């Protein structure tokens, strides 16, 4: 089994910054892609950023230039540096990972997430 734990959320004023972290643990052979989706109240989940094992990064247009995704393969961790935060970034942020446990790759995640609240 694989578990992912997000941390680093909080309350910040508009224009501020936060750094989210996510640690994967369990039966991990290798981690391919890691993603940060989010869900705001009353809205559908949306993908914020993704990073491959390459690493190649991809961002949603609404965070391009403000957020940076990175990973530490030795620690099985992924980070999301969020700068110039806006009230519309308020959401629960999750991390998901495509994990190879040695017999095939499956997606893991959708844990509790970490709440990010940006005040105006």
C-alpha positions, 0 to 999 in steps of 0.5 A: 500500500502507498500513502501520501501526506500533504502539509504546508497549507494555511492562511495567507494574505493575497500576494503572499507565498506558501510552500506545500509538501507531500511525502509518499510512503509505503511499498514504493519501487519508483514514482513516475508522475506526481501531481497537485490537484485542488478543489475549491468549495462548490467547484470541481477538482482541477489540476494545478501542476504535474511533474514527471520523473524526467522531470518535465513540468506542466502547469494550469494556465491560471498558475503559470508563472506563479507556482513551481512544482519540484520533487526530491526522488530520494525522499519520495517528496513533491513540493509546490511553491506558490507565490503571488497568491490570489483569493481564487487560489483558496482550495484544498490542495491534494497530491497524487502519484503514479507509483510502481510497486514493482508489479505495475503502476497505479495512481495513489492519493486523494488523502485529506489534502491541505487547506490553503486560504488566501485573504483579500 
